[in-house]
């Protein structure tokens, strides 16, 4: 999905959903749009002082279902998983993620 970001590997908040079907057929091509964002609701002065930031994203995994489905085609033994996550980061976390040694 253009512009989408993966959720962080160690989110502070995460939502997951999954579905499966023996048979699945679409009458028309679905239009799907997913938007996720991490919102930092902290006093801006404190966020600046602590160098806080938020990161978030989502991802989907499909089994026996292509990224673009076709109307009238029957897909069998379908599984779909989706997760979204967000994390609050400060300067030390970002340095650790980049592999920068503590100094």
C-alpha positions as a Markdown table, in Angstrom:
| # | Residue | x | y | z |
|---|---|---|---|---|
| 1 | Unk | 0.0 | 0.0 | 0.0 |
| 2 | Unk | 1.6 | 3.3 | -1.0 |
| 3 | Unk | 2.6 | 5.5 | 1.9 |
| 4 | Unk | 1.8 | 2.9 | 4.5 |
| 5 | Unk | 4.3 | 2.2 | 7.3 |
| 6 | Unk | 4.9 | -1.0 | 9.3 |
| 7 | Unk | 4.0 | -0.8 | 12.9 |
| 8 | Unk | 7.0 | -0.7 | 15.3 |
| 9 | Unk | 8.4 | -4.0 | 16.4 |
| 10 | Unk | 7.9 | -3.2 | 20.1 |
| 11 | Unk | 4.7 | -1.1 | 20.2 |
| 12 | Unk | 3.3 | 0.5 | 23.3 |
| 13 | Unk | -0.2 | -0.1 | 21.9 |
| 14 | Unk | -1.2 | -2.7 | 19.4 |
| 15 | Unk | -4.5 | -3.9 | 17.8 |
| 16 | Unk | -4.8 | -7.2 | 15.9 |
| 17 | Unk | -7.6 | -8.8 | 13.9 |
| 18 | Unk | -7.8 | -11.9 | 11.8 |
| 19 | Unk | -10.4 | -13.7 | 9.7 |
| 20 | Unk | -10.6 | -16.9 | 7.7 |
| 21 | Unk | -13.0 | -18.4 | 5.2 |
| 22 | Unk | -13.4 | -21.7 | 3.4 |
| 23 | Unk | -14.7 | -19.9 | 0.3 |
| 24 | Unk | -14.7 | -16.2 | -0.5 |
| 25 | Unk | -16.1 | -14.5 | -3.6 |
| 26 | Unk | -16.4 | -10.8 | -4.3 |
| 27 | Unk | -19.2 | -9.4 | -6.4 |
| 28 | Unk | -17.2 | -6.3 | -7.3 |
| 29 | Unk | -13.6 | -5.2 | -6.7 |
| 30 | Unk | -13.3 | -3.8 | -3.2 |
| 31 | Unk | -11.9 | -0.4 | -2.5 |
| 32 | Unk | -9.9 | -0.5 | 0.7 |
| 33 | Unk | -8.0 | 2.3 | 2.4 |
| 34 | Unk | -6.2 | 2.0 | 5.7 |
| 35 | Unk | -4.8 | 5.0 | 7.5 |
| 36 | Unk | -2.9 | 4.9 | 10.8 |
| 37 | Unk | -1.1 | 7.5 | 12.7 |
| 38 | Unk | 0.5 | 7.9 | 16.1 |
| 39 | Unk | -0.7 | 10.9 | 18.0 |
| 40 | Unk | 1.4 | 12.4 | 20.8 |
| 41 | Unk | -1.0 | 14.1 | 23.3 |
| 42 | Unk | 1.6 | 15.6 | 25.6 |
| 43 | Unk | 2.3 | 19.2 | 26.6 |
| 44 | Unk | 4.5 | 20.4 | 23.7 |
| 45 | Unk | 7.1 | 22.0 | 26.1 |
| 46 | Unk | 7.5 | 18.6 | 27.9 |
| 47 | Unk | 7.7 | 16.7 | 24.5 |
| 48 | Unk | 10.4 | 19.1 | 23.3 |
| 49 | Unk | 12.3 | 18.9 | 26.6 |
| 50 | Unk | 12.3 | 15.1 | 26.6 |
| 51 | Unk | 12.6 | 14.9 | 22.8 |
| 52 | Unk | 9.5 | 12.7 | 22.5 |
| 53 | Unk | 8.0 | 11.5 | 19.3 |
| 54 | Unk | 5.4 | 8.9 | 18.2 |
| 55 | Unk | 5.6 | 6.3 | 15.5 |
| 56 | Unk | 2.9 | 4.1 | 14.2 |
| 57 | Unk | 1.7 | 2.0 | 11.2 |
| 58 | Unk | -0.2 | -1.1 | 10.1 |
| 59 | Unk | 0.4 | -4.2 | 8.1 |
| 60 | Unk | -1.8 | -7.1 | 6.7 |
| 61 | Unk | -0.8 | -10.6 | 5.8 |
| 62 | Unk | -2.8 | -12.7 | 3.4 |
| 63 | Unk | -2.9 | -16.4 | 2.7 |
| 64 | Unk | -4.5 | -17.7 | -0.5 |
| 65 | Unk | -5.8 | -14.2 | -1.3 |
| 66 | Unk | -4.0 | -11.9 | -3.7 |
| 67 | Unk | -3.4 | -8.2 | -3.0 |
| 68 | Unk | -5.8 | -7.4 | -5.8 |
| 69 | Unk | -8.8 | -9.7 | -5.9 |
| 70 | Unk | -10.9 | -10.3 | -9.0 |
| 71 | Unk | -14.8 | -10.2 | -9.0 |
| 72 | Unk | -16.4 | -13.5 | -9.6 |
| 73 | Unk | -13.3 | -15.6 | -8.6 |
| 74 | Unk | -13.7 | -18.0 | -5.7 |
| 75 | Unk | -10.8 | -18.0 | -3.3 |
| 76 | Unk | -10.5 | -21.0 | -1.0 |
| 77 | Unk | -9.0 | -21.5 | 2.5 |
| 78 | Unk | -8.4 | -17.8 | 2.9 |
| 79 | Unk | -6.8 | -16.3 | 6.0 |
| 80 | Unk | -6.2 | -12.6 | 6.6 |
| 81 | Unk | -4.4 | -11.0 | 9.5 |
| 82 | Unk | -4.0 | -7.3 | 10.3 |
| 83 | Unk | -2.2 | -5.4 | 13.0 |
| 84 | Unk | -1.7 | -1.7 | 13.8 |
| 85 | Unk | 0.7 | -0.4 | 16.5 |
| 86 | Unk | 2.1 | 2.8 | 17.9 |
| 87 | Unk | 5.0 | 3.6 | 20.2 |
| 88 | Unk | 6.2 | 6.6 | 22.1 |
| 89 | Unk | 9.9 | 7.2 | 21.5 |
| 90 | Unk | 12.5 | 9.5 | 23.0 |
| 91 | Unk | 16.0 | 10.3 | 21.9 |
| 92 | Unk | 17.6 | 7.2 | 23.6 |
| 93 | Unk | 15.1 | 4.9 | 21.9 |
| 94 | Unk | 15.8 | 6.3 | 18.5 |
| 95 | Unk | 19.6 | 6.0 | 19.1 |
| 96 | Unk | 19.2 | 2.4 | 20.2 |
| 97 | Unk | 17.1 | 1.6 | 17.0 |
| 98 | Unk | 19.9 | 3.0 | 14.9 |
| 99 | Unk | 22.5 | 0.9 | 16.8 |
| 100 | Unk | 24.3 | 4.0 | 18.2 |
| 101 | Unk | 26.3 | 3.1 | 21.3 |
| 102 | Unk | 25.5 | 5.0 | 24.5 |
| 103 | Unk | 27.9 | 7.7 | 25.0 |
